[in-house]
Amino acid sequence: MSQKVVIIGSGVFGMSTALWMLQTAKDKYDVTILEKCETVPAPDAASTDINKIIRAGDYADPELSALSVEAVEMWKRPEWEGCYHESGVMCLSGSDPRGTKYVQESYKNCEALNLEPRAKRSSEEIKGVFPPELETGAFPDRVGYHNVTGGWAESGRSIEIGLRRVQELGGKIVAGAEVVAFTKAADGKTVTGVVLKDKKIIPADLVVVAAGAWTPALLQSPAVAARLPPIVASGQTVAMIQLTPEEAAIQSKVPVVFNLDNGFYIFPPTADGMVKMAIHNKGWTSSVGPSAFGGAVSVPRTKLSKDAELGTLPAEAVRTIRAHLQDHYPQLAKKPFADVRMCWYCDTVTGDWLVDYHPDFNNLFVATGCSGHAFKFAPNLGREVLALIERRPTQFTDRFSFAPTNPHGADYRGGVIREIDLKELAGPADLLPFGRPARL
């Protein structure tokens, strides 16, 4: 008899875990994904985006560096329907010592994995990566490397493809099913199901919490939160610019550029000429109510929030990302933003994911803590999660546990986390270039 598995969340952790359960042990698992949003993929999920960086080996951590290279090869398989685009990735630093160290260690790991990264030891060498007809910034005092392997993937489409495959393999996906509580057996250690907002109870033999940035708010009950490592929902600034066909023809020749000094990164254009950029740092919180960890709990503020018409991200964040754009591509900075949003992650203290059984429950498993760098592993992430669900030891068992052993973590994000001020939210005028008045 198959085990009834309820996965909370249809993002990259939920999708990939369900996929690996069904494609490797279909008779063993009866999988249902519950998604709080009325549509799937969830329109406010971090993974529902036009694209994400696919770094191949670009990690200071050798274990994740190797795992990312494997993921890139898997992205190239037919089942992902061409979502992966190998534009290359250029990693830069110079003024931030931690960012510089990260780039140096990442370069060494790329070399060890035979990726042949190309060192860029001066501003002129960096500028030489770009087509001569493209105006770039000066890149003062920057160094780094150009990894011709890696690039980006169409993230929203990838999630759609993965969820479709889940259904084709017999998995069920229920939209509009917001989980608010868990039911427990008399022993207090066994979860018997989940309670939805409409009071409906969904029974389960195994519950996998893969709710992304909504995980901290979901796991606030004292019995669950008491042993939970600190996790927080943080929002990262994202902006997009629409190019003309002529602009896109030139811009399409560039790699993804990732500046470790300030976390700014920017993509080549998509097929329809949209250029996305974002900032990978400690981000912003949106705090409400009491938190089990003290103070308030951060809950994502998105376009689906009840007061979204007031705005969803700080005006300062929009100004900052435009200033970074000016430093990289001055001509693009003269164009208005076509759209801006906050991309909400679930962050751990170290940047390593949280993938483990809750120590006080027999069958409550948590798969979250993306910390802004999980999507690239969509093809093999679920394999790693499934191994830990089945209690098979892996190289990540201790690192991803409720009591992690690696104090340094997997990734680096600078800056300090800040709280969103509802009186300082971005409006339509903030999407315009510096110095251009809004039309009345």
Secondary structure as GFF3:
##gff-version 3
##sequence-region A 1 440
A	DSSP	beta_strand	3	8	.	.	.	ID=ss1
A	DSSP	alpha_helix	12	24	.	.	.	ID=ss2
A	DSSP	beta_strand	29	35	.	.	.	ID=ss3
A	DSSP	beta_strand	52	54	.	.	.	ID=ss4
A	DSSP	alpha_helix	62	75	.	.	.	ID=ss5
A	DSSP	three_ten_helix	78	80	.	.	.	ID=ss6
A	DSSP	beta_strand	84	85	.	.	.	ID=ss7
A	DSSP	beta_strand	89	93	.	.	.	ID=ss8
A	DSSP	alpha_helix	97	112	.	.	.	ID=ss9
A	DSSP	beta_strand	118	120	.	.	.	ID=ss10
A	DSSP	alpha_helix	123	127	.	.	.	ID=ss11
A	DSSP	beta_strand	143	147	.	.	.	ID=ss12
A	DSSP	beta_strand	151	153	.	.	.	ID=ss13
A	DSSP	alpha_helix	155	168	.	.	.	ID=ss14
A	DSSP	beta_strand	172	175	.	.	.	ID=ss15
A	DSSP	beta_strand	179	184	.	.	.	ID=ss16
A	DSSP	beta_strand	191	196	.	.	.	ID=ss17
A	DSSP	beta_strand	201	203	.	.	.	ID=ss18
A	DSSP	beta_strand	206	209	.	.	.	ID=ss19
A	DSSP	three_ten_helix	212	214	.	.	.	ID=ss20
A	DSSP	alpha_helix	215	218	.	.	.	ID=ss21
A	DSSP	alpha_helix	222	225	.	.	.	ID=ss22
A	DSSP	beta_strand	231	242	.	.	.	ID=ss23
A	DSSP	alpha_helix	245	251	.	.	.	ID=ss24
A	DSSP	beta_strand	256	259	.	.	.	ID=ss25
A	DSSP	beta_strand	264	266	.	.	.	ID=ss26
A	DSSP	beta_strand	274	279	.	.	.	ID=ss27
A	DSSP	beta_strand	284	285	.	.	.	ID=ss28
A	DSSP	beta_strand	287	290	.	.	.	ID=ss29
A	DSSP	beta_strand	296	298	.	.	.	ID=ss30
A	DSSP	three_ten_helix	308	310	.	.	.	ID=ss31
A	DSSP	alpha_helix	315	328	.	.	.	ID=ss32
A	DSSP	three_ten_helix	332	334	.	.	.	ID=ss33
A	DSSP	beta_strand	339	348	.	.	.	ID=ss34
A	DSSP	beta_strand	354	357	.	.	.	ID=ss35
A	DSSP	beta_strand	364	368	.	.	.	ID=ss36
A	DSSP	three_ten_helix	375	377	.	.	.	ID=ss37
A	DSSP	alpha_helix	378	389	.	.	.	ID=ss38
A	DSSP	beta_strand	418	419	.	.	.	ID=ss39
A	DSSP	three_ten_helix	422	424	.	.	.	ID=ss40
A	DSSP	three_ten_helix	428	431	.	.	.	ID=ss41
###
